[in-house]
């Protein structure tokens, strides 16, 4: 994650004469240890770095002093760019209204849906309060691997000097996602939850007791005072995030895309976001659901599909995905750039990419000790 330490610490230390406060010194050491070990991307203003070097020069660990000097070498403008480039970050503050080991979540003024997790400097007395324990939680482990791969590619393609840190994969397995979220919070995990909508058209409501509905319920319970954030796809499932034509490239012998390839090429290709890739769309299903009918009618008309010639069990748009989909998807992600994704998918890809990147970023490759962790 991205962790910023507030310059207000200077005034707080001087006002309260805390130059010899052992808990504060321990907190600063832990903060700099997190940076040195590349647990998170740590941001400190150059003015604060100078103050810490001058005030605590004989009191901080040697490794902490060395890390402060490393951070001082970073170009001054970079810190503001980092904070404004990502929707989520942690802000370490001397605000006494935030109790030790508690979290206050506030809006990020640079992003409509962004959040800032504010914590008191003394919470860092415990190394694990911010160090380690980063979790990505989704419906199953294959989903996490897919989403994390997008986040890592986002970092590599947009911030080549950043590293992606290791993390915990936490599958929620459908009906258990509420319990998974609660367990993660109880274990003080920094938890990013990613869910698909499971909707069959953009206008369908989220189903009661669906995975997303349960995830939202648990998220609303914890979102004001925990390291947790939820993003949902603007799509039926993660399978909808890979273009049909790319699937055909890696699965030439088994992919039978009745009308689906044409849908990708027409002006209504955004309908692919909610087409059930596992089941396809039969005429029977189309006739039974008015919202599906209204949503797909413009595309059916554009492609000049004659519904009168189809039986109830015939596909208007054939199914695409099967049990090998995850293997194909990772192969595609390894061979494509995120900028290669077509326009109708970019908002989803960028949304996943930037939020996962917020969670996985572990620092910069600007010291000899920097390590790079990539999901296997």
Phi, psi and omega in degrees: 000169177262125183236120179251139175254126189289138179295343178299347178299327180300307180299321182296316180295314183292317182297320185259005178052060187255021184300336181245014182290114186295324179292321177294317179297319178297320180296318179294318178300316180295320179300316182284332174295319177301319179291314182298323182274001179060037174288324180212166174276110185263135182236124176226130178297145183300326178296318179291322177301313179299319180296315180295319179296320182284317188279325187242023186303322183264002187246337180276156175299154180300321180294327178292317178297320179296319180292323176301318179292325175297315181294329180294334181286344181294140180301132186303324183288342186296322184301314180296321180298316181297314183295328182270349182272343184237142183283344185233134169202165178261137177241116179271122188230163174264015182294112184286347177288343174266114185289156179301136179068018174244164184231136174243122182260124180236165179288147175266116187295343181271349181224134180300322182250008182285159181223151173239128179263107182266134179224153178281142182306326183288345175297338182281359172304327176264114185305318186287353177299320176247330183285148175059198172054051175256127186234139167245122186243129175213190188292328174206169187294331177292325175298316181299318180298319180296310182295320181293326178296322177296317180296319179295318177297324178299317178297313183297319185280334184252335180222081190294341182267002178271158174245153176257125184275165176287162183204170180264130174273125182232099178281132180271342179046065170059253186296345182265007188294327177299314179295323179297318179296314181297317179297318179298317179294317179299329179272010178061030176285147171271107199247119172257121182254130179234125181227148168273169184269334184066012179280150181263354172203163184296335184266355177293140174287159173290129184293138175298135179070011173288170180303315180294318179300318178292321179296318179298318180300313180291320179298317179298332179289328188245352194292341185275341186213035177213161174281082180211143177212144182238130170235144176238148180287146169271060186194165180295303179213173180298332179303332182286355184268000176250125180302143180303318182297326178289323176296322180293328180297322184264351183223056188298330190271338187242349183275117179247100190259072178298114179065346185287323176296320177296324179297323179294330184271347184268176184286354178251033183293346176295343176295341177295341180294331184242007174288133179287100184292338182276330184245343185071187178234109177273163178297324179298313180295322178299316182290332186279339188235109183297324180292322175295316180301310181296324184287319186266347182306314180300322179289320179298318178295316181298323181273359178056045177277124180272101183292334181294337181274356184259141171278171182300327184270355178288148178276129165285315172229124187284160175288153185241313189273151170217198186294343180270001187303316183298321178296316179297317185298315179295321177299319179294314180299326179287340184254349183244155169269153178297331178290347178282342183295139181294162186305321185291346180256348191298321183296320177294313182297315180293323180296314177295313184302311186288324181285320176294322177300320176305320185281326188264343185299128186243001180142193181244152176273062181237017171224159182293340182273354185298134176241154182239124181249125180238139178298131180281000000 
